[in-house]
């Protein structure tokens, strides 16, 4: 049977090839040109191509770049994809020499190199945003180091703490997220070029030079893994997903704290919208936008990760253009979360009056009263807990504050301990005071000012270390771009690169 069909089938053209072509135009064309330049320099330096051949190819590449309006291109099906369009133009200008640029490489190693280059740009922007958010939270935590809050467990008022201490917990998670993100960026920093299709090449290529010219830290070692082990995709999107999940939990707290019934968090007017029909309402809708944007970012990241599930350990389209482009939406949504959160949380404040009322009504300092009885009265903690519980029940039943509960305490103490307490009214008042509660928690990791200051200093030092690593990557990549362009210019002029 004779196959009379011609490539591409219109349905395949419209559903696959044309969208991929548009994706290359938008996301990868500049990276492909950088690979062309670096590869040409390497071919000439290693003697695989002569200087004269390199000069002709380099000039043709430069002319094509100058004369081509990439944004105006439309997919016609004449060439399979953007790569073949460029190669066809080279061959049109140079004849058979135009095909020499593809010596010792494949679209396999080119594709994954382009994908990594596109991802490392997005990863750099994301890490810069996480650094900015963390620095803003450290500043906010320092400013709120003595601002009392009600800390909740299981949705109920639990103990007093400070806003600074709460933010310290958020900062610690962000620092862990940034460390994971840096580790994921390490995988992006290994260059696939030189792997060719699967097994490297019989030509004397210089993989280290290619990696350096493209701004990578080093070549990725195993050539099969260069085109098969797409852990740089799963690792990066996992590292992107986690801060969105973790910040989503904080966003939930902010919604709860800002609710009318709780009222612990005050959201300023600049971040509040009103109802079109209910004029009394203050709707802190940025919290809702933060929540859904974080969920969208996490969901898009998970979609990319899930696409890799049960795929063969080889070169396959499941990890390539369409999936790569689909994942960029996760970075867009995550970036909006980080930018909005960086503006939102530092602008908010704690309503001290509401905190005080809740603290009184819920007896949240009762744990310190129990601790004080253990220390000063010589009771076991279980005895102290029983007395404290009876005291709390009594004052709550009377709708009084715990500070007004000395008589209730005295009665409960006498009943359980069989004697009168040594704690007088003044000592009792200090034991149930929220600021005294916080001040006593001066152990490592506690909310007392000295402990918190030490923690914040440590967090700031860690952020600086992460920022230095981040800056070093960018510096290397920028320097590599300058080096590559200078070497490519030398080749096009017939000079030794």
Secondary structure, DSSP 8 states (H G I E B T S, - for coil): ------SS-HHHIIIIIHHHHHHIIIIIHHHHHHHHHHHHHHHHHTTSS-HHHHHHHHHHHHHHHHH--GGG----SSSSSHHHHHHHHHHHHHGGGGGGGGTT--HHHHHHHHHHHHHHHHHHHHHHHHHHHHHHHHHHHHHTTT-EEEEEETTEEEEEEEHHHHHHHHHHHHHHHHHHHHHHHHHHTEE-TT-TTTT--SS---HHHHHHHTT-SEE-S-HHHHHH-THHHHHHHHHHHHHHHHHHHHHHHHHHHHSTTT--EE--GGG-B--SS-TT--B-HHHHHHHHHHHHHHHHHHHHHHHTTT--SS--GGGSHHHHHHHHHHHHHHHHHHHHHHHHHHH-EE-HHHHHHHHHHHTTTHHHHHHHHHHHH---HHHHHHHHHHHHHHHHHTT--GGG-HHHHHHHHHHHHSS--S--HHHHHHHT-HHHHHHH--STT-SSHHHHHHHHHHHHHHHHHHHHHHHHHHHHHHHHHHHHHHHHHHHHTT---
